[in-house]
Amino acid sequence: MINVVILSDVCLYREGLASILKEGHGICVSGTANSAAEAMDVLSRTPEPVGLLDLATPHALEIARSLSRGCRGLRLLALGLDDERHRVLECAEAGITGFVGRGATTADLVESIRCAAAGELRCSRDIAGALIQRLATIAGSVVRPAPLPPLTPRELQIARLMDEGLTNKEIASRLMISPATARNHVHSILEKLGARTRTAAAAVMRRSLSAVRP
């Protein structure tokens, strides 16, 4: 049995959906609500809920964000969505995980609820295309860290110690090498990193070494 909570500020809309979904679809209407507060109260008492949110409700996307943050495991369907891309993306970014368009039938709604409960997305090709395009845009805009400079294992070891603030003498003592050897390694590190000072070199390494720290 799938537990459903209906949220709309129109009483007849809520009651109509509840009546339709109670007619032997394997769905249990756990409650209805006309505000985020009421919905949160019902959802908090409902195991593995699927929420149906009427997008015509005032501040619907703010409500979606609030419910998504406050109710762990909630699957939230937007009802009455058109296929305008900006609207689809706004819903997805607000935490809505499924979409039921204006022209959907009762069978479409029931199938969307079942898909949502199973962690699947059922939507039109246009909506799917908009979501994929948005994901591609986000992925392309992610700032990736600079590649790790081509340092030898020993230079990486010394760079970590430089990052800790150790002097050449302290590095030599820690690694049991001569101060001259430590100084040569530090000089090589500065050259490879294009840094003029130890402080600048440490700043570069702090941005890169996290990927290789044990």
Backbone as numpy.savetxt, mean C-alpha at the origin, in Angstrom:
# Nx Ny Nz CAx CAy CAz Cx Cy Cz
-21.08 -18.70 4.32 -21.93 -17.50 4.32 -21.05 -16.24 4.32
-21.33 -15.32 3.43 -20.56 -14.08 3.33 -21.28 -12.98 4.12
-20.55 -12.34 5.01 -21.13 -11.27 5.83 -20.98 -9.92 5.15
-22.11 -9.25 4.94 -22.14 -7.98 4.22 -22.70 -6.88 5.10
-22.08 -5.71 5.00 -22.58 -4.51 5.68 -22.82 -3.44 4.61
-23.99 -2.84 4.62 -24.38 -1.85 3.59 -24.34 -0.45 4.17
-23.66 0.45 3.48 -23.57 1.84 3.94 -24.08 2.78 2.87
-25.13 3.52 3.21 -25.70 4.54 2.33 -26.48 5.51 3.19
-26.55 6.76 2.75 -27.34 7.74 3.52 -28.81 7.72 3.11
-29.17 6.86 2.15 -30.55 6.74 1.69 -31.15 5.47 2.28
-32.13 5.61 3.15 -32.72 4.46 3.83 -33.32 3.46 2.87
-34.06 3.92 1.87 -34.69 3.01 0.92 -33.65 2.22 0.13
-32.53 2.85 -0.15 -31.44 2.18 -0.88 -30.88 1.05 -0.02
-30.60 1.36 1.26 -30.07 0.35 2.16 -31.04 -0.82 2.31
-32.29 -0.49 2.57 -33.28 -1.54 2.80 -33.53 -2.36 1.54
-33.50 -1.70 0.39 -33.71 -2.41 -0.87 -32.60 -3.41 -1.13
-31.34 -2.98 -0.94 -30.22 -3.89 -1.15 -30.26 -5.05 -0.15
-30.56 -4.71 1.09 -30.62 -5.75 2.12 -31.67 -6.79 1.76
-32.82 -6.34 1.27 -33.89 -7.25 0.90 -33.48 -8.15 -0.26
-32.81 -7.58 -1.25 -32.37 -8.34 -2.42 -31.35 -9.40 -2.02
-30.40 -9.01 -1.17 -29.30 -9.91 -0.82 -29.70 -11.00 0.15
-30.84 -10.85 0.78 -31.31 -11.88 1.71 -32.02 -13.03 1.01
-32.18 -12.91 -0.30 -32.97 -13.90 -1.04 -32.12 -15.05 -1.54
-31.48 -15.77 -0.63 -30.83 -17.02 -0.98 -29.59 -16.95 -1.83
-28.74 -15.96 -1.61 -27.50 -15.84 -2.39 -26.28 -16.29 -1.60
-26.48 -16.91 -0.46 -25.35 -17.30 0.37 -24.71 -16.10 1.04
-25.50 -15.05 1.22 -25.00 -13.79 1.80 -25.82 -13.44 3.03
-25.12 -13.05 4.08 -25.79 -12.61 5.31 -25.59 -11.11 5.47
-26.67 -10.35 5.46 -26.57 -8.90 5.69 -26.46 -8.69 7.20
-25.23 -8.40 7.64 -24.97 -8.26 9.08 -25.48 -6.96 9.64
-25.72 -5.98 8.78 -26.25 -4.71 9.24 -26.16 -3.66 8.16
-26.80 -2.53 8.42 -26.74 -1.39 7.52 -26.35 -0.16 8.33
-25.87 0.87 7.64 -25.43 2.08 8.33 -25.60 3.27 7.42
-25.78 4.45 8.02 -25.88 5.67 7.21 -24.73 6.63 7.47
-23.71 6.16 8.21 -22.54 7.00 8.49 -21.34 6.11 8.75
-20.16 6.73 8.72 -18.94 5.97 8.98 -18.93 5.40 10.38
-19.42 6.18 11.35 -19.42 5.73 12.74 -20.31 4.49 12.91
-21.50 4.54 12.33 -22.41 3.39 12.42 -21.80 2.18 11.73
-21.21 2.42 10.55 -20.62 1.32 9.80 -19.47 0.68 10.58
-18.64 1.51 11.19 -17.52 0.99 11.96 -18.01 0.13 13.11
-19.09 0.56 13.75 -19.64 -0.21 14.87 -20.09 -1.59 14.40
-20.80 -1.63 13.28 -21.28 -2.92 12.76 -20.12 -3.78 12.27
-19.20 -3.16 11.55 -18.06 -3.90 10.98 -17.18 -4.51 12.08
-17.03 -3.79 13.17 -16.19 -4.28 14.27 -16.75 -5.56 14.89
-18.04 -5.79 14.69 -18.69 -6.97 15.25 -18.96 -8.04 14.20
-18.44 -7.81 12.99 -18.73 -8.72 11.87 -17.45 -9.40 11.41
-17.40 -10.73 11.43 -16.18 -11.43 10.98 -16.05 -11.39 9.45
-14.82 -11.11 9.00 -14.49 -11.09 7.57 -15.55 -10.37 6.74
-15.78 -9.10 7.02 -16.89 -8.40 6.36 -16.56 -7.93 4.94
-17.62 -7.87 4.14 -17.56 -7.19 2.85 -18.47 -5.97 2.98
-17.91 -4.78 2.82 -18.70 -3.56 2.93 -19.17 -3.08 1.57
-20.42 -2.66 1.49 -20.97 -2.09 0.26 -21.19 -0.60 0.50
-20.45 0.23 -0.20 -20.50 1.68 0.00 -21.14 2.37 -1.19
-22.25 3.03 -0.93 -22.93 3.82 -1.96 -22.11 5.08 -2.22
-21.57 5.22 -3.42 -20.71 6.36 -3.73 -21.47 7.68 -3.76
-22.79 7.63 -3.79 -23.57 8.86 -3.75 -23.67 9.42 -2.34
-23.23 8.66 -1.36 -23.22 9.13 0.02 -22.25 10.30 0.15
-22.62 11.37 0.82 -21.69 12.50 0.99 -20.37 12.05 1.63
-19.27 12.57 1.08 -17.92 12.27 1.58 -17.62 10.78 1.54
-18.08 10.11 0.49 -17.94 8.66 0.39 -16.47 8.22 0.44
-15.59 8.95 -0.24 -14.19 8.53 -0.27 -13.52 8.73 1.09
-13.89 9.78 1.80 -13.36 9.96 3.15 -13.83 8.82 4.05
-15.08 8.42 3.89 -15.61 7.30 4.65 -14.82 6.03 4.30
-14.54 5.82 3.02 -13.79 4.64 2.59 -12.41 4.61 3.25
-11.74 5.74 3.27 -10.41 5.79 3.90 -10.51 5.45 5.38
-11.50 6.02 6.05 -11.68 5.79 7.47 -11.95 4.32 7.77
-12.83 3.71 6.99 -13.16 2.30 7.22 -11.99 1.39 6.88
-11.26 1.70 5.82 -10.12 0.88 5.42 -9.03 0.89 6.49
-8.82 2.07 7.10 -7.81 2.17 8.15 -8.28 1.51 9.45
-9.57 1.64 9.74 -10.07 1.21 11.05 -10.56 -0.21 11.14
-10.75 -0.87 10.00 -11.30 -2.23 10.03 -10.37 -3.17 9.26
-9.58 -3.90 9.99 -8.61 -4.79 9.37 -9.32 -5.94 8.64
-8.87 -6.22 7.43 -9.43 -7.31 6.66 -10.70 -6.98 5.91
-11.12 -5.71 5.97 -12.35 -5.31 5.27 -12.16 -5.34 3.76
-13.14 -5.92 3.06 -13.21 -5.83 1.60 -14.32 -4.83 1.29
-13.96 -3.76 0.63 -14.91 -2.67 0.44 -15.26 -2.52 -1.04
-16.55 -2.63 -1.36 -17.03 -2.46 -2.72 -17.68 -1.10 -2.89
-17.37 -0.43 -3.99 -18.00 0.84 -4.32 -19.19 0.58 -5.22
-20.35 1.10 -4.84 -21.57 0.91 -5.62 -21.91 2.18 -6.40
-22.30 2.01 -7.66 -22.70 3.15 -8.47 -21.55 3.87 -9.11
-20.47 3.15 -9.39 -19.29 3.77 -9.99 -19.45 3.89 -11.50
-19.06 5.06 -12.03 -18.99 5.17 -13.48 -17.59 4.75 -13.92
-17.35 4.73 -15.21 -16.07 4.25 -15.72 -15.05 5.36 -15.95
-15.30 6.54 -15.39 -14.33 7.62 -15.55 -13.06 7.26 -14.79
-11.94 7.35 -15.46 -10.70 6.84 -14.89 -10.32 7.55 -13.60
-10.50 8.85 -13.55 -10.07 9.57 -12.35 -10.87 9.12 -11.14
-12.15 8.79 -11.36 -13.00 8.33 -10.27 -12.58 6.94 -9.79
-12.26 6.08 -10.73 -11.79 4.74 -10.40 -10.53 4.81 -9.54
-9.59 5.63 -9.96 -8.32 5.74 -9.26 -8.50 6.35 -7.87
-9.37 7.32 -7.76 -9.65 7.91 -6.44 -10.19 6.85 -5.49
-11.08 6.00 -5.99 -11.64 4.94 -5.16 -10.57 3.95 -4.73
-9.75 3.53 -5.67 -8.70 2.55 -5.35 -7.74 3.11 -4.31
-7.37 4.38 -4.46 -6.43 4.99 -3.52 -7.06 5.23 -2.16
-8.40 5.22 -2.10 -9.09 5.38 -0.82 -9.26 4.06 -0.09
-8.83 2.95 -0.71 -8.91 1.65 -0.05 -10.02 0.76 -0.55
-10.73 1.19 -1.59 -11.81 0.37 -2.14 -11.21 -0.74 -3.01
-11.69 -1.95 -2.80 -11.08 -3.11 -3.44 -11.96 -3.76 -4.50
-13.13 -3.20 -4.76 -14.01 -3.74 -5.78 -14.98 -2.69 -6.27
-15.51 -2.87 -7.47 -16.33 -1.84 -8.09 -17.58 -2.45 -8.73
-18.71 -1.81 -8.47 -19.97 -2.23 -9.08 -20.53 -1.01 -9.81
-20.62 -1.10 -11.13 -21.02 0.05 -11.94 -22.49 0.38 -11.87
-22.82 1.51 -12.44 -24.22 1.97 -12.43 -25.15 1.02 -13.18
-24.63 0.35 -14.19 -25.47 -0.53 -14.99 -25.47 -1.97 -14.52
-24.91 -2.23 -13.35 -24.80 -3.61 -12.87 -26.17 -4.20 -12.50
-26.29 -5.49 -12.67 -27.50 -6.21 -12.28 -27.31 -6.82 -10.90
-28.39 -7.41 -10.37 -28.28 -8.10 -9.09 -27.26 -9.24 -9.18
-27.25 -9.94 -10.29 -26.29 -11.03 -10.47 -24.86 -10.50 -10.46
-24.65 -9.34 -11.10 -23.32 -8.73 -11.08 -22.90 -8.38 -9.66
-23.83 -7.81 -8.89 -23.53 -7.42 -7.51 -23.16 -8.64 -6.68
-23.95 -9.69 -6.79 -23.69 -10.91 -6.01 -22.33 -11.49 -6.37
-22.03 -11.54 -7.65 -20.74 -12.07 -8.09 -19.59 -11.21 -7.60
-19.77 -9.89 -7.61 -18.73 -8.99 -7.11 -18.49 -9.20 -5.62
-19.56 -9.43 -4.87 -19.43 -9.70 -3.44 -18.67 -10.99 -3.21
-19.00 -12.02 -3.97 -18.31 -13.29 -3.84 -16.83 -13.16 -4.18
-16.52 -12.41 -5.22 -15.12 -12.19 -5.61 -14.39 -11.43 -4.52
-15.02 -10.40 -3.98 -14.39 -9.61 -2.93 -14.09 -10.47 -1.70
-15.05 -11.32 -1.32 -14.86 -12.19 -0.17 -13.70 -13.16 -0.39
-13.46 -13.51 -1.64 -12.36 -14.43 -1.97 -11.05 -13.70 -2.23
-11.07 -12.38 -2.07 -9.85 -11.61 -2.31 -9.56 -11.36 -3.77
-10.59 -11.46 -4.61 -10.42 -11.25 -6.04 -11.08 -9.94 -6.46
-10.67 -9.45 -7.62 -11.24 -8.20 -8.15 -12.06 -8.51 -9.40
-13.33 -8.09 -9.37 -14.19 -8.23 -10.54 -14.58 -6.83 -11.00
-14.19 -6.48 -12.21 -14.50 -5.15 -12.72 -14.47 -5.17 -14.24
-14.87 -4.07 -14.84 -14.87 -3.98 -16.30 -13.45 -3.88 -16.83
-13.30 -4.10 -18.12 -11.98 -4.00 -18.73 -11.43 -2.58 -18.62
-12.31 -1.59 -18.76 -11.86 -0.20 -18.67 -11.30 0.10 -17.29
-12.00 -0.37 -16.25 -11.53 -0.14 -14.90 -10.21 -0.88 -14.66
-10.13 -2.13 -15.11 -8.89 -2.90 -14.94 -7.73 -2.20 -15.65
-7.99 -1.68 -16.84 -6.95 -0.98 -17.57 -6.47 0.27 -16.85
-7.41 1.01 -16.27 -7.05 2.23 -15.54 -6.20 1.90 -14.33
-6.55 0.83 -13.62 -5.78 0.44 -12.43 -4.38 -0.01 -12.80
-4.26 -0.80 -13.86 -2.94 -1.27 -14.29 -2.06 -0.10 -14.73
-2.67 0.84 -15.46 -1.92 2.01 -15.91 -1.43 2.83 -14.72
-2.27 2.96 -13.69 -1.89 3.71 -12.50 -0.74 3.03 -11.77
-0.80 1.70 -11.65 0.27 0.96 -11.00 1.59 1.13 -11.75
1.50 1.12 -13.08 2.70 1.30 -13.89 3.29 2.69 -13.69
2.42 3.69 -13.58 2.89 5.06 -13.36 3.57 5.18 -12.01
2.95 4.59 -10.98 3.54 4.64 -9.64 4.89 3.94 -9.62
4.96 2.76 -10.25 6.21 2.01 -10.27 7.31 2.79 -10.98
6.93 3.51 -12.04 7.92 4.28 -12.78 8.40 5.52 -12.06
7.60 5.99 -11.08 7.97 7.21 -10.36 8.71 6.94 -9.06
8.86 5.65 -8.70 9.56 5.32 -7.46 11.02 5.67 -7.61
11.55 6.39 -6.65 12.97 6.75 -6.67 13.76 5.60 -6.08
14.57 4.97 -6.92 15.35 3.84 -6.47 16.71 4.31 -5.94
17.23 3.61 -4.93 18.52 4.02 -4.38 19.63 3.87 -5.39
20.62 4.73 -5.27 21.77 4.65 -6.17 22.47 3.31 -5.97
23.06 2.75 -7.04 23.75 1.46 -6.89 24.94 1.60 -5.95
25.26 0.50 -5.29 26.38 0.49 -4.36 27.67 0.75 -5.12
28.50 1.68 -4.67 29.76 1.95 -5.35 30.62 0.69 -5.42
31.49 0.57 -6.43 32.28 -0.65 -6.63 33.45 -0.73 -5.66
33.16 -0.99 -4.41 34.20 -1.13 -3.40 34.53 -2.60 -3.18
35.77 -2.85 -2.78 36.17 -4.22 -2.44 35.58 -4.60 -1.09
35.53 -5.90 -0.76 35.02 -6.31 0.55 35.72 -5.60 1.71
37.04 -5.43 1.61 37.76 -4.74 2.68 37.37 -3.27 2.74
37.20 -2.64 1.57 36.79 -1.24 1.55 35.39 -1.06 2.11
34.50 -2.01 1.82 33.17 -1.95 2.41 33.24 -2.04 3.92
34.11 -2.92 4.41 34.29 -3.08 5.85 34.79 -1.78 6.47
35.74 -1.16 5.83 36.30 0.09 6.34 35.30 1.23 6.21
34.54 1.22 5.12 33.52 2.26 4.93 32.50 2.22 6.06
32.13 1.02 6.51 31.21 0.90 7.63 31.81 1.52 8.90
33.09 1.28 9.10 33.75 1.84 10.28 33.87 3.36 10.16
34.09 3.85 8.96 34.10 5.29 8.74 32.74 5.89 9.08
31.69 5.15 8.69 30.33 5.59 8.97 30.08 5.66 10.47
30.77 4.81 11.24 30.64 4.82 12.70 31.47 5.94 13.34
32.28 6.62 12.51 33.05 7.75 13.03 34.45 7.41 13.48
34.93 6.21 13.15 36.27 5.82 13.59 37.34 6.54 12.78
38.44 6.85 13.44 39.59 7.46 12.78 40.40 6.37 12.08
41.40 6.80 11.26 42.25 5.83 10.59 42.96 4.93 11.60
43.44 5.53 12.70 44.15 4.77 13.72 43.22 3.76 14.39
41.98 4.18 14.65 41.02 3.28 15.29 40.60 2.16 14.34
40.49 2.49 13.05 40.18 1.45 12.06 41.30 0.43 11.98
42.54 0.93 11.98 43.70 0.03 11.93 43.71 -0.90 13.13
43.41 -0.36 14.30 43.39 -1.17 15.51 42.28 -2.20 15.47
41.10 -1.79 15.00 39.95 -2.70 14.96 40.21 -3.87 14.00
40.84 -3.57 12.86 41.03 -4.59 11.84 42.41 -5.25 11.91
43.23 -4.78 12.84 44.58 -5.32 13.03 45.41 -5.18 11.75
45.37 -3.97 11.19 46.21 -3.63 10.06 47.02 -2.39 10.43
47.98 -2.03 9.61 48.80 -0.86 9.92 48.03 0.42 9.63
48.35 1.52 10.34 47.70 2.80 10.06 47.88 3.23 8.61
49.05 2.93 8.02 49.29 3.31 6.63 48.34 2.57 5.69
48.11 1.29 5.98 47.19 0.51 5.15 45.77 1.05 5.28
45.38 1.37 6.50 44.04 1.94 6.72 43.91 3.25 5.97
44.94 4.09 6.02 44.91 5.38 5.34 44.78 5.20 3.83
45.49 4.21 3.28 45.42 3.96 1.83 44.02 3.51 1.43
43.42 2.66 2.26 42.06 2.20 1.96 41.07 3.37 2.00
41.22 4.22 3.00 40.32 5.37 3.12 40.48 6.28 1.90
41.71 6.50 1.48 41.95 7.35 0.30 41.28 6.74 -0.93
41.39 5.41 -1.09 40.78 4.74 -2.24 39.26 4.86 -2.19
38.69 4.74 -1.00 37.24 4.85 -0.85 36.77 6.24 -1.24
37.48 7.27 -0.78 37.10 8.64 -1.12 37.13 8.87 -2.63
38.15 8.32 -3.27 38.27 8.49 -4.73 37.11 7.79 -5.45
36.81 6.55 -5.04 35.76 5.80 -5.71 34.38 6.43 -5.52
34.17 7.02 -4.36 32.88 7.64 -4.08 32.78 9.06 -4.61
33.89 9.58 -5.08 33.88 10.96 -5.54 33.67 11.94 -4.41
34.12 11.56 -3.22 33.93 12.39 -2.03 35.25 13.05 -1.63
35.16 14.30 -1.17 36.37 15.03 -0.81 36.69 14.89 0.67
35.69 14.51 1.45 35.92 14.37 2.90 35.33 13.05 3.39
35.74 12.64 4.58 35.20 11.43 5.19 33.70 11.59 5.47
33.31 12.81 5.85 31.89 13.05 6.15 31.05 12.85 4.90
31.52 13.36 3.77 30.78 13.20 2.52 30.72 11.74 2.11
31.83 11.02 2.29 31.86 9.60 1.96 30.88 8.82 2.82
30.83 9.15 4.11 29.92 8.46 5.02 28.47 8.70 4.61
28.17 9.92 4.14 26.80 10.22 3.71 26.41 9.38 2.50
27.34 9.20 1.56 27.06 8.37 0.39 26.82 6.93 0.82
27.66 6.43 1.72 27.54 5.05 2.14 26.29 4.80 2.95
25.85 5.76 3.71 24.61 5.58 4.50 23.41 5.35 3.59
23.47 5.91 2.38 22.37 5.73 1.43 22.45 4.40 0.71
23.63 3.75 0.77 23.82 2.54 -0.01 24.06 1.27 0.79
24.66 1.41 1.96 25.10 0.24 2.69 23.97 -0.55 3.34
22.80 0.04 3.47 21.70 -0.67 4.12 21.38 -1.96 3.39
21.65 -1.99 2.10 21.34 -3.18 1.31 22.33 -4.32 1.56
23.50 -3.99 2.16 24.50 -5.03 2.36 24.85 -5.23 3.80
24.24 -4.48 4.71 24.51 -4.68 6.13 23.99 -6.05 6.56
24.71 -6.79 7.38 24.25 -8.10 7.85 23.10 -7.94 8.81
